[in-house]
Amino acid sequence: MYDPRNRLANDVSEQLKRHFGKLVYRTVIPRNVRLAEAPSYGTPAMYYDKSSTGAKAYLALAGEIINSKNKSATQ
């Protein structure tokens, strides 16, 4: 999970982008209280609170992964 207020997170993110370039997905999973709470209740974030910012970000990442696989398969 990414917290833009954390300097280390920003530095690592920039280094990953420089080193891996286009291989780094654009979707960012933000730090989110609802994501952190879900394991305590023994449930996935999507069942715990599918409308949370973190759950939506994971859905966006899944979509980005699927789209990138589909693009590479058709090229």
N, C-alpha and C positions, 0 to 999 in steps of 0.2 A: 504494500500500500504506500502511496506517495503523499507526502505532506509538503506543499510548496513553501511553507514557513520554515522548513528545516534546510539549512544551508548544505548539509551533507547530502541530503536527498537530491537537491538541485545539482550539486557537483557530480554525483554519481550518474544522474540522468544525462547530463551533458557528455560525460565521458563515454557512456554507452552509445549515445547517438553518434559521437565522433568515430568510435571504434567500429560499430556495426552498421552504421548508416541506415539504409532502407530496410534492413532486417528487423529493426526495432519497431514494434507496433506503436501506433499513435495513441491508442486508447490508454488513459491513465486511470488506475484504480485509486481513488482518494481514500485517505484515512476516514473512517466512518464509524460512529458509535454503534449503529445497528449491525454492521458487519462484525464488530468485536463482540457484541452480545450474543449473536446467533449460536456459536459453539457452546456457550454456557447452558443453552436450552436444548442442546443436542439436535439442532436442526440446521439445515443449509440456509444460507442467507435468503435464497429465493423463496423459501417457505416462511421464514421468520418475518421478513418485511420486503416483499418484492418491489415496493415503491420507493425503497431507500436509494439514496444516491449511489451507494456502493454496489447494490444489486443491479441497478441499471447500468453501471459501468462494466460489471462482469458480463452482462448481456451484450453490451456494445463490443467488448473484447471478443466474445464468442463469434459475433457477426463479422468482425474484422478478420478473424482467423479463417472462418469459412470462406469469406470473399477472397482472401489471398490464396487459399488452396484452389478455389475454382478458377481464378485467373491463371495460376501456374499450370493447371491441368489443360486449359484451352490454348496455351501458347505453344 
